[in-house]
Amino acid sequence: MALFGFGKKDAERGGNAADQTHPIVGRAIYCRICDAERTFTRCWRRAAPVRRCPCCGAAFDRPETIYARAWPACPQCGEPLEQPGFDYGLCDGCGSKFEIMEGTRPGLLPNQQQRKEMEKHGKSWIRR
């Protein structure tokens, strides 16, 4: 019974309490990749710094050194990392990940394929 905290503990599920995210209500946001207003039904808020790269799986022994930079990214593959306390969402149309802040335009967090395409066409991307 998962209601009221009687479910499996985080360690039993194989998760790490430091890498938790909290789901938030989805919303309609302009997607730059789709070039249209799209619904983002999968949205979440990052609770703590990322301790393992979601792209290459590299573990970070000292994530505070990575998060000291303006744009934290994995030192091995360059994958942009989520910031604690920020909202994120996936576009239902194309699956691109965006950083969602109230009152500002959503910021694209390009995946590995999108970063390669941007570099091929000479688009700027903040490097590590």
JOGI-V178434 format. One record per residue. N is the residue number from 1. PSI is psi in whole degrees, -180 to 180 (* if undefined). NEAR is the number of other ideal C-beta (glycine too) atoms within 8 Angstrom. Layout:
n=N psi=PSI near=NEAR
n=N psi=PSI near=NEAR
//
This chain:
n=1 psi=108 near=5
n=2 psi=-14 near=5
n=3 psi=147 near=6
n=4 psi=26 near=4
n=5 psi=16 near=4
n=6 psi=7 near=6
n=7 psi=-171 near=7
n=8 psi=145 near=6
n=9 psi=160 near=6
n=10 psi=-40 near=9
n=11 psi=-34 near=7
n=12 psi=-30 near=6
n=13 psi=-9 near=7
n=14 psi=6 near=4
n=15 psi=172 near=8
n=16 psi=127 near=7
n=17 psi=-28 near=8
n=18 psi=-20 near=7
n=19 psi=21 near=10
n=20 psi=150 near=10
n=21 psi=155 near=10
n=22 psi=126 near=7
n=23 psi=145 near=5
n=24 psi=169 near=8
n=25 psi=134 near=4
n=26 psi=166 near=9
n=27 psi=169 near=9
n=28 psi=126 near=6
n=29 psi=150 near=13
n=30 psi=123 near=8
n=31 psi=123 near=15
n=32 psi=-29 near=7
n=33 psi=-47 near=10
n=34 psi=-19 near=9
n=35 psi=44 near=5
n=36 psi=164 near=7
n=37 psi=121 near=6
n=38 psi=158 near=12
n=39 psi=140 near=8
n=40 psi=94 near=15
n=41 psi=-25 near=6
n=42 psi=95 near=8
n=43 psi=148 near=14
n=44 psi=163 near=11
n=45 psi=130 near=10
n=46 psi=129 near=12
n=47 psi=-32 near=8
n=48 psi=164 near=8
n=49 psi=149 near=10
n=50 psi=133 near=11
n=51 psi=-8 near=9
n=52 psi=134 near=9
n=53 psi=129 near=14
n=54 psi=-16 near=5
n=55 psi=-58 near=9
n=56 psi=-13 near=8
n=57 psi=9 near=6
n=58 psi=135 near=10
n=59 psi=140 near=7
n=60 psi=114 near=10
n=61 psi=-40 near=3
n=62 psi=82 near=6
n=63 psi=-21 near=9
n=64 psi=-30 near=7
n=65 psi=-35 near=6
n=66 psi=-40 near=14
n=67 psi=-2 near=10
n=68 psi=-20 near=5
n=69 psi=161 near=8
n=70 psi=-42 near=3
n=71 psi=91 near=6
n=72 psi=134 near=8
n=73 psi=155 near=13
n=74 psi=131 near=13
n=75 psi=-23 near=6
n=76 psi=-51 near=7
n=77 psi=-11 near=9
n=78 psi=9 near=9
n=79 psi=126 near=12
n=80 psi=137 near=9
n=81 psi=150 near=12
n=82 psi=142 near=11
n=83 psi=141 near=9
n=84 psi=138 near=8
n=85 psi=-1 near=6
n=86 psi=155 near=11
n=87 psi=143 near=10
n=88 psi=156 near=15
n=89 psi=155 near=15
n=90 psi=131 near=11
n=91 psi=133 near=14
n=92 psi=-21 near=8
n=93 psi=-52 near=9
n=94 psi=-14 near=7
n=95 psi=9 near=6
n=96 psi=146 near=12
n=97 psi=133 near=10
n=98 psi=148 near=15
n=99 psi=125 near=13
n=100 psi=116 near=13
n=101 psi=135 near=9
n=102 psi=134 near=4
n=103 psi=3 near=3
n=104 psi=166 near=6
n=105 psi=143 near=4
n=106 psi=137 near=13
n=107 psi=126 near=8
n=108 psi=133 near=11
n=109 psi=93 near=10
n=110 psi=139 near=9
n=111 psi=-179 near=10
n=112 psi=-43 near=8
n=113 psi=-42 near=6
n=114 psi=-37 near=11
n=115 psi=-41 near=11
n=116 psi=-42 near=8
n=117 psi=-40 near=8
n=118 psi=-42 near=11
n=119 psi=-35 near=9
n=120 psi=-36 near=6
n=121 psi=5 near=6
n=122 psi=19 near=4
n=123 psi=145 near=6
n=124 psi=144 near=4
n=125 psi=136 near=8
n=126 psi=122 near=6
n=127 psi=166 near=5
n=128 psi=* near=6
//
